[in-house]
């Protein structure tokens, strides 16, 4: 026995929360409207005076029953249990419904991608299905599940699940009212509401290949440690379990494990970063709760925000199968109807033009494709056969919106191309009627783009910064997304599954004019691989700014009447350098092999080298290959908000940049709103008054925070290799080039030394 915690164990009992005296008994607590969400109110501490078992779960058994109860009253307040719901719904009714769904093929093995696109896929040990309101989905570990609707469905099994949902909603109201009474006694209150729109039904067996529970090594995890995602903040999770097998009544084969992890989910979860282990509270015991078949437990209000749970199999030779019906309330964004409404609102604004409009269109297009359409088809023919009748209308509408957004993208690029051609064209008379019409189009396009540029600045360079390059970046992001989805669809894990569970082809058709689509749902005039299109757009931006046709992509040159097409080798080489060499994609192989520097203006470069500025904010992501690698800091003079350097900068005796030191970026934070951004102000030094502040006047933006790890200053050490020049490879990232002794006056790349990743 000991007094301080390492980890612990638990059995089960009834518990709840209470009710405010202002509400009638049983009334549903209402969420507060405007007050700051009290997610910062963390669970109560566990008293250190309570005895705990050594290296074991805390369970509801002697001699630790009092410690177990104390844990429920303090750090696990909000965990409630109903030992039986037999008065409201019989276990036999629920069990028969679940066995019927199993017979009908509802339960399927999922292939998840826990760490995001481009990472390894994994097959689940648990089989699952989703039931709920029309249009609901649930996303977990990179996979979006689509629900079988229970409304207007005459299937008795689905109606039984719907009835169970009503019962658990009523019981949640009761437990929330009890919890509210306890919180109000301390000056707080319940924030959530009772109500569920989906049920995730898990079927799990005590398989020998299950992995050991990692924290204490007791039992095996059928469902590993996690906090539920995609949910409305402060919403309760209600779980009904029923056990099927020969020895259900006299065996404790399954338990629910609980541990305290601050901000594991909820409105402040982004503050914790990706290291969930650092949020675990060592002084709070880890509980293990055995519950009988036909019982229900509840994670009330903000319990899911600050706790993780797992399902542990503890039967050595058991044949007991556990079904769990997990009732949840989703965030609005996970409903297809919400997504369709977003698409409709964006399409209504197609008559408008501008960088903000175009950005919102591109982000929506990528989301529709990656988060909805591809997610549906990757789950195979059996999934399609089970759900298509219920989802055909929504999916076909999403496919049509995808087609409209692709066509809109082509129109936007055409507009920018015509404007660039007009800027590079002559004022001579047109040679034909066709050329006259095209020149009129160019003239109109130039007027439109000039007007768009004037909204954000007076310099032509603004066109690149606000129109051409941002759209090219979004095209590259979608090109990379498609590449990673193709990689996911080809994962080896699908080959071990039945053919009915292998990915279906996504019904996209590229290079087809929507006017001649023959009634198909998803056609695009764009190519599937957008990388070349993005490079072309960058070149068009340079042509627009310079008025020099040498920057125009080759296909544009044949359409201008001002001069014959440039075909000499020198001009072709110049165009290749402009479109390729100085705007590399984030997936470029060169990021792995070469050495790079980051241009930073004074005084920010010095603050970073002094380790006072620990987050560098940018409007673009850091190439993945540069995370954990040494990057030189190239200090330039303070000036405008964007780089003023040429694409190639000689490092002469009076260089335009100074090599002041180096740093290693350890990871990247993605800021989607001003709350997240302002919370890290002390790290990135960008105040609301700064010209660099990205969310001025409620502006929507995505900002990337490059987190600084190790740094070094060249006041204390000397750069190992002198440089001949630096060459822009993407935005403010420059390749470091050294003198090549065997080739007079030329440069060669500085190859990256093999070093360990940080």
Secondary structure, DSSP 8 states (H G I E B T S, - for coil): -BSS-S--------B--B--TTS-TT------SSS--GGGS------TTS-B-TTS-B-S-TTSHHHHHHHHHTTTTTEEEES--TTTS-HHHHHHHHHHHHHTT--EEEEE-TT-TTS--EEEEEEEEEEESTTBEEEETTEEEE-EE-TT---HHHHHHHHHHHHHHHHHHHHHHHHHHHHHHTT---------SEEEEEEE---TT-EE-TTT--SEEEEEEE---SB-TT--EEEEEEEESTT-TT---EEEEEEEBTTSSSTTGGGG-S-GGGGB-TTS--EEEE--TTEEEEE-TTHHHHEEEEEEE--SS---EEEEEEEE-B-GGGBHHHHHHHHHHHHTTTT--SHHHHHHHHHHHHHIIIIIIHHHHTTHHHHHHHHHHHHHHHHHHHHHHHHHHHHHHHHHHHHHHHHHHHHH---S--SSHHHHHHHHHHHHHHHHHHHHHHHH-SSTHHHIIIIIHHHHHHHHHHHHHHHHHHHHHT-GGGGGS-GGGS------EES--GGGSTT-S-EESS-S--HHHHHHHHHHHHHHHH--GGGS-HHHHTT-SSS----SHHHHHHHHIIIIITS--TT-THHHHB-EEEEEETTHHHHHHTTS--EEEESS---GGGTTSEEEEEEE-S-SSS--S-SEEE--TT-SSEEEEEEEEEEEEEE-SHHHHHHTHHHH---TTSTT-TTGGG----EEEEEEEEEEETTTS--SS--SEEEEEETTEEEEEEE-TTSTT-EEE-B-------
